[in-house]
Amino acid sequence: MKKEGHILIIEENSFSKVCMAMLEREGYKVILPLSFKEARDWILSGNISLIILNYPYADAILKSKVIGNIPVLMLVEQLGEEVMEVLIRLKKGICMLKPIDFEKFKLIIKKILDGKLRMYGTNIIA
């Protein structure tokens, strides 16, 4: 993981605080933006290594096209055509179904940030 990079979590419920605490225990720097504008500003800062977001809650960020090449871990309640279309639009995207298996979640994050999970040219469902 880039030492200066942060994980940005865009989630609508208490999961974001649980996720933040868990990832900080693993040694990651985590940001919970208070608004979509703040999330956008962090993304544009160039200091974000990974975005974890809830879909469809964070659809506005996905549609804004500010994400660029930043890896995205998209959390969804169910798979469908709409989710697949979003994944196709992402340059580096992976999707996980809720409820989250936290051990698998941490492993995927580690592999993304260590560059050991190939996210180029294909989208993955974990």
C-alpha positions as CSV (number, residue, x, y, z in Angstrom):
1,M,0.0,0.0,0.0
2,K,1.2,3.5,-0.7
3,K,2.2,4.9,2.6
4,E,0.6,8.3,1.9
5,G,-2.6,6.7,0.5
6,H,-5.9,6.5,2.4
7,I,-8.9,4.2,2.1
8,L,-12.1,6.2,1.5
9,I,-15.3,4.6,2.8
10,I,-18.6,5.9,1.4
11,E,-21.3,4.0,3.2
12,E,-24.7,5.0,4.5
13,N,-24.9,3.2,7.8
14,S,-23.0,2.1,10.9
15,F,-21.0,-0.4,8.8
16,S,-18.6,2.4,7.9
17,K,-17.6,3.0,11.5
18,V,-17.1,-0.8,12.1
19,C,-15.2,-1.0,8.9
20,M,-13.0,2.0,9.8
21,A,-12.2,0.6,13.2
22,M,-11.3,-2.8,11.8
23,L,-9.1,-1.4,9.0
24,E,-7.4,1.0,11.4
25,R,-6.5,-2.0,13.6
26,E,-4.9,-3.5,10.5
27,G,-2.7,-0.3,10.1
28,Y,-4.6,1.4,7.3
29,K,-5.4,5.1,7.2
30,V,-9.2,5.5,6.7
31,I,-11.4,8.4,5.9
32,L,-15.2,8.7,6.4
33,P,-16.4,11.7,4.5
34,L,-19.4,13.5,5.8
35,S,-20.8,14.3,2.4
36,F,-20.4,13.4,-1.3
37,K,-18.7,16.7,-1.8
38,E,-16.1,15.9,0.8
39,A,-15.7,12.4,-0.7
40,R,-15.2,14.0,-4.2
41,D,-12.6,16.4,-2.8
42,W,-10.6,13.6,-1.2
43,I,-10.7,11.6,-4.5
44,L,-9.5,14.6,-6.4
45,S,-6.7,15.2,-3.8
46,G,-4.8,12.2,-5.3
47,N,-4.3,10.8,-1.8
48,I,-6.7,7.9,-2.0
49,S,-5.5,4.3,-2.6
50,L,-8.8,2.5,-2.4
51,I,-12.5,3.5,-2.3
52,I,-14.9,1.2,-0.5
53,L,-18.5,2.1,-1.3
54,N,-22.0,1.0,-0.9
55,Y,-24.1,0.7,-4.1
56,P,-26.5,2.2,-4.9
57,Y,-25.9,4.7,-2.1
58,A,-22.7,6.1,-3.6
59,D,-24.1,6.0,-7.2
60,A,-23.6,9.8,-7.4
61,I,-19.8,9.4,-6.9
62,L,-19.7,6.6,-9.5
63,K,-21.5,8.7,-12.1
64,S,-19.3,11.7,-11.4
65,K,-16.4,10.0,-13.2
66,V,-13.9,11.4,-10.6
67,I,-12.7,7.9,-9.6
68,G,-10.5,7.4,-12.6
69,N,-7.9,4.6,-11.9
70,I,-8.5,4.4,-8.1
71,P,-9.5,0.8,-7.2
72,V,-13.1,0.5,-6.0
73,L,-14.5,-2.2,-3.7
74,M,-18.2,-2.0,-4.3
75,L,-20.5,-3.6,-1.6
76,V,-24.0,-4.6,-2.8
77,E,-27.0,-6.3,-1.4
78,Q,-27.7,-8.3,-4.6
79,L,-26.2,-8.8,-8.0
80,G,-28.1,-7.7,-11.1
81,E,-27.8,-6.2,-14.5
82,E,-27.5,-2.7,-13.0
83,V,-24.6,-3.7,-10.8
84,M,-22.8,-5.4,-13.7
85,E,-23.2,-2.2,-15.8
86,V,-21.6,-0.2,-13.0
87,L,-18.7,-2.7,-12.7
88,I,-18.1,-2.5,-16.5
89,R,-17.8,1.3,-16.3
90,L,-15.1,1.1,-13.5
91,K,-11.5,0.9,-14.6
92,K,-10.6,-1.1,-11.5
93,G,-13.6,-2.5,-9.7
94,I,-14.4,-5.5,-7.6
95,C,-17.8,-6.3,-6.0
96,M,-18.7,-8.1,-2.8
97,L,-22.1,-9.2,-1.7
98,K,-23.4,-8.3,1.7
99,P,-23.3,-9.7,4.4
100,I,-19.6,-9.3,4.3
101,D,-17.2,-12.1,5.3
102,F,-14.7,-9.9,7.2
103,E,-11.7,-12.2,6.8
104,K,-12.3,-12.3,3.1
105,F,-12.9,-8.6,3.1
106,K,-9.6,-7.8,4.8
107,L,-7.7,-10.2,2.5
108,I,-9.2,-8.6,-0.6
109,I,-8.3,-5.1,0.6
110,K,-4.7,-6.2,1.4
111,K,-4.3,-7.8,-2.0
112,I,-5.7,-4.7,-3.8
113,L,-3.4,-2.4,-1.9
114,D,-0.3,-4.6,-2.3
115,G,-1.0,-4.8,-6.0
116,K,-1.5,-8.6,-5.9
117,L,-5.1,-8.6,-7.1
118,R,-5.2,-7.9,-10.8
119,M,-8.0,-5.4,-11.6
120,Y,-7.0,-4.4,-15.1
121,G,-9.3,-5.0,-18.0
122,T,-11.7,-7.2,-16.0
123,N,-14.1,-6.8,-13.2
124,I,-14.4,-9.2,-10.4
125,I,-17.1,-10.4,-8.1
126,A,-15.8,-11.7,-4.8
